[in-house]
Amino acid sequence: MDKRSGKEIFGKAYRSQFASFGGVDLHKTTVTLWGVDPHQESLGRLTTSTKCIEKIEAWIQALPKPCWMAVEAVGFIEWFIDRFQDSVARMDIADATQLDKRRGKRRKTDPNDALDIAMRLAVGDCPLGWTAPPELMRLRKLGRHWRRLSRTISRAKHGMKSILNAANIRGPKFDGASAHRWLLAHGHLLKAENHDAFSDLLDVVLLIERQEERLRRQIIFANRKPEFIHTIERLKTTPGIKDIWACIIAAEVGPFDRFPNADALEFWAGLTPDNKESAGRTQSGHITKAGSPTLRWALCKAAITLCKSDARQEAIRQRLIKRLGKPRANTAMGRRLLRTLYAMMRDQVSYRRGPALDRLAKANRARANRVAARKGETALV
């Protein structure tokens, strides 16, 4: 997210083009709007239900034109921007974190928050976020839907495994085709109620596998568009990142160059530890989780896959597992991968193995050859 304020991006000459400024404090069921003129004089306020679309539209249309409006960033902001961005000359996202830091000791209410955004827009002191263009938003939606399907199919497979474990039965691979063949051949080993439950979960798995295949084709075609193909291809040079992970990372991050450094990107992604300092001691906390959960999920999954083909990364992961445990180690590897990708995009280079990594791989092969020689087996090349 761009940390610069409206004053730093747009000067007084630019703001003078607008006859009104609007601030919006959005919630799931209610919305508060407040308008001010260039002299910060109030033009009116509206608090209503988010279902009253016509009422909100009429209020916005009544503001002097042209109007510049900003909405405080929330997770469900998309519908408001899509619905009303054509009713104003400019629509932006206000950085909620920076607004909170600048709020001071004034009482936090919905009208006060909306008025604060409008007045900061008028004087050029409103911290603005980055708004993704429509094509990038479409790519982002595809990636997020893939995560939803993946979570659903994982829960279904976990349920199937639980049923077999409860019956003390060694089951098949939990993909749709293998599970279906197993049910036809060995379904009689299950009790009737467990058979029905397993069959229902199998139907869910088969359905989502078909949906995932359709979605995979949509993602591949979207990745080939001119505005994305160069970023996608560079990301795919990293072992473990193919079309799906590349789509999610590229869509969620957007242009890498909008971040001044890797630390800013790491903080934006919510992968920075929430450390607490007191009396000269620092206590490491959990990650902030301030950014996209889909991005963190894709990075951690891709990092684990990368470790399977990169001996050096796997050695680092194993050391972290011994010290921190597997979940925190996987998160740390995801953060490490994000910093690597930022460096790749900044320097416009592909992923490549370093000399130390090659030496480690050779040492592992030599060790495997010695073990194979003792057992009388064929040595590895």
Buried (B, 14 or more C-beta within 10 A) or exposed (E): BBBEBBBEEBEEEEBEEBBBBBBBBBEEEBBBBBBBBBEBEEBEBBEBEBEBBEEBEEBBEBBEEEBBBBBBBBEEBEEBBEEBBEBBBBBBBBBBEBBEEEEEEEEEEBBBBBBBBBBBBBBBBBBBBBBBEEEBBBBBEBBBBBBEBBEBBEEBBEBBEEBBEEBEEEBBEBEBEEBBEBBEEBBEBBEEEBBEBBBEBBEBBBBBBEBBEEBBEBBBEBBEEEEBEEBBEBBBEBBBBBBBBBBBBBBBBBEBEEBEEBEBBBBBBBBBBEEEEEEEEEEEEEBBEBBBBBBBBBBBBBBBBBBEEBBBBBBBBEEBBEEBEEEBBBBBBBBBBBBBBBEBBEEEEEBEEEEEBEEBBEEBBEEEBEEEEEEEEEEEE
